[in-house]
Amino acid sequence: MTQDNLSVQKVSNPSDLEKVFAIRKKVFVEEQNCPPELEWEFEDESVHFMGSINDVPAGASRWRLTEKGFKLERFAVLKEFRGRGMGKALVQSVLDDLPTDADYIYLNAQLTAIGLYEKFGFVKEGPQFEEAGIQHFKMVLREKGL
């Protein structure tokens, strides 16, 4: 079996953003039944990333500055590319892109993704909650540079 060629890049041009939004639509709106109006928000103030496997768009993510700190969001990997390291590559790329003085880094993790985020030093904070019909935990990064 040949090794997958994984890459993640920051994207801002319209054609790449369309690919990012298409990945998110497929994962969140179609697969997970999230309401589209909850999916499309804060796009202009976010820094977007697209992950590719063997030059095929496979995943997406973003970060943005909120009043609380730096929020990591919208991690999505297309079903046919899951289990190949794309989620991990996206998290690492987003963390690497944050400003060096980013002191409060957090995200809302779907239950199925908690283990991934824990590998990077995120810890659950507060009670489990529902967002867009899916159970989540808020997670905060406790140790940077893992």
C-alpha positions in Angstrom: 0.0 0.0 0.0 1.4 3.4 -0.9 1.7 6.2 1.6 -0.9 8.9 1.4 0.4 12.4 0.6 -1.3 14.6 3.2 -1.1 18.4 2.9 -2.9 21.2 4.6 -2.8 24.8 3.4 -4.3 28.1 4.5 -6.8 29.2 1.9 -8.4 32.6 1.2 -9.1 32.6 -2.6 -12.7 32.1 -3.7 -12.2 28.8 -5.5 -10.4 27.2 -2.6 -13.0 28.5 -0.1 -15.7 27.0 -2.3 -14.0 23.6 -1.8 -13.8 24.2 1.9 -17.5 25.1 2.1 -18.4 22.0 0.0 -16.5 19.7 2.4 -18.3 21.3 5.4 -21.7 21.1 3.6 -21.2 17.4 2.9 -20.1 16.6 6.5 -22.1 18.9 8.6 -25.3 19.6 6.7 -25.8 16.4 4.7 -24.2 13.8 6.9 -24.9 15.2 10.4 -28.1 17.1 9.5 -26.9 20.5 10.9 -29.1 23.4 10.0 -27.4 25.3 7.2 -28.1 28.6 8.9 -25.9 27.5 11.9 -23.2 26.2 9.6 -22.5 29.4 7.7 -21.4 32.1 10.2 -18.3 34.2 10.9 -16.7 33.2 7.6 -15.1 36.6 6.9 -13.4 36.8 10.3 -12.1 33.2 10.2 -8.8 31.8 8.9 -9.6 28.8 6.7 -7.7 25.6 6.0 -8.1 22.9 3.4 -6.6 19.5 3.8 -5.8 17.3 0.8 -4.9 13.6 0.4 -3.1 12.8 -2.8 -4.1 16.3 -4.1 -7.8 15.6 -3.6 -9.6 18.0 -1.2 -10.4 15.8 1.9 -10.8 18.1 4.9 -11.5 21.6 6.2 -11.1 23.6 9.4 -10.7 27.2 10.6 -9.9 29.4 13.6 -11.1 32.8 14.6 -10.5 35.3 17.4 -13.5 35.6 19.7 -14.0 37.7 22.9 -12.9 34.7 24.9 -9.8 33.8 22.9 -8.8 31.7 19.9 -11.5 29.3 18.8 -10.8 26.3 16.6 -13.8 25.3 14.5 -15.4 23.4 11.7 -13.1 20.4 11.6 -14.5 18.2 8.9 -13.1 15.2 7.0 -15.0 13.6 4.2 -16.1 10.1 5.0 -14.0 8.4 2.4 -10.8 9.9 3.8 -11.3 9.3 7.5 -8.8 7.2 9.4 -5.9 8.3 7.3 -4.5 11.1 9.5 -6.3 14.1 8.0 -8.0 15.2 11.2 -4.6 15.2 13.1 -3.0 17.1 10.2 -5.7 19.7 10.3 -5.5 20.2 14.1 -1.7 20.5 13.9 -1.8 23.0 11.0 -4.4 25.2 12.8 -2.4 25.2 16.0 0.8 26.0 14.1 -0.9 29.0 12.5 -2.1 30.7 15.7 -0.2 33.8 16.9 2.6 33.0 19.3 0.8 35.0 22.0 -2.4 33.0 21.7 -3.0 32.3 25.4 -6.5 31.0 25.4 -7.3 28.3 22.8 -10.6 26.4 22.8 -13.1 24.5 20.8 -16.4 22.7 21.0 -15.7 19.0 20.3 -18.2 16.5 19.1 -18.0 13.4 21.3 -16.5 11.3 18.6 -13.6 13.7 18.2 -12.6 14.2 21.8 -9.8 11.6 21.7 -8.2 13.4 18.7 -8.2 16.8 20.6 -6.9 15.2 23.8 -3.8 14.0 21.9 -3.0 17.7 21.4 -3.4 18.7 25.1 -7.0 19.8 25.0 -9.1 19.0 28.1 -12.8 18.9 28.6 -14.2 21.8 30.6 -17.8 22.1 31.8 -20.8 19.9 31.2 -21.8 18.1 28.0 -24.1 20.2 25.8 -26.0 20.0 22.5 -25.1 22.2 19.5 -27.0 21.8 16.2 -28.5 18.5 17.5 -25.1 17.0 18.3 -23.5 16.4 21.7 -20.3 18.3 22.5 -17.9 19.2 25.2 -16.0 22.5 25.4 -12.3 21.7 25.4 -9.5 24.1 26.3 -5.8 23.7 25.3 -3.8 23.2 28.5 -0.4 22.6 27.1 1.0 24.0 23.9 3.7 22.4 21.9 2.9 18.7 22.2 
